[in-house]
Amino acid sequence: MQTVSAVVPFHNDGATIARTLDSLATQTHSPLEVVVIDDASSPDQAQALDALAEGWPTDRPPLRVLHLATNAGPAGARNQGWAAASGDWIAFCDADDVWHPERLRLQVDAAGDAALVACLRADTPAAMEAPAPGAAPRVAPVTRLEMLAWNPVKTSAVLIRRDV
């Protein structure tokens, strides 16, 4: 079975991170681990994140928090998380986003052995809006032309092989 590490860049996102992490921990294809990169948040936000990690239930995927001394921005934090992750695949999730419970299962099933990137794309929902009960996520191919004309892929929808 393909393993997935979830990577979450965090910068002063204390108001949303618990909900985000809950959505990662309740995937039907459980992540191997969740790696949260604290991108030089304020001391109180970093401490709150550490407290959340200390109280993380043991029946959930392991949660690791790594603190950056200087702010690297979301891309820099994602790259640090990617480097620290150990899964076959990396799935990015912003600290103010939630995943549909089937997201990883659908993406891993769609990716196959030869795919480098699989994307779960949905019509843009309101920020932090949970999926409607019973609503099926939509997996759709993204063409090269779409990527060149406009990038329809949100970072929190990316699944990519760790060794790319």
Secondary structure, DSSP 8 states (H G I E B T S, - for coil): ---EEEEEEESS-TTTHHHHHHHHHT-SS--SEEEEEEES--HHHHHHHHHHHHT--TTS--EEEEEESS--HHHHHHHHHHHH--SSEEEE--TT----TTHHHHHHHHHTTT-SEEEB------TT----TT----B----HHHHHH-----GGGEEEETT-
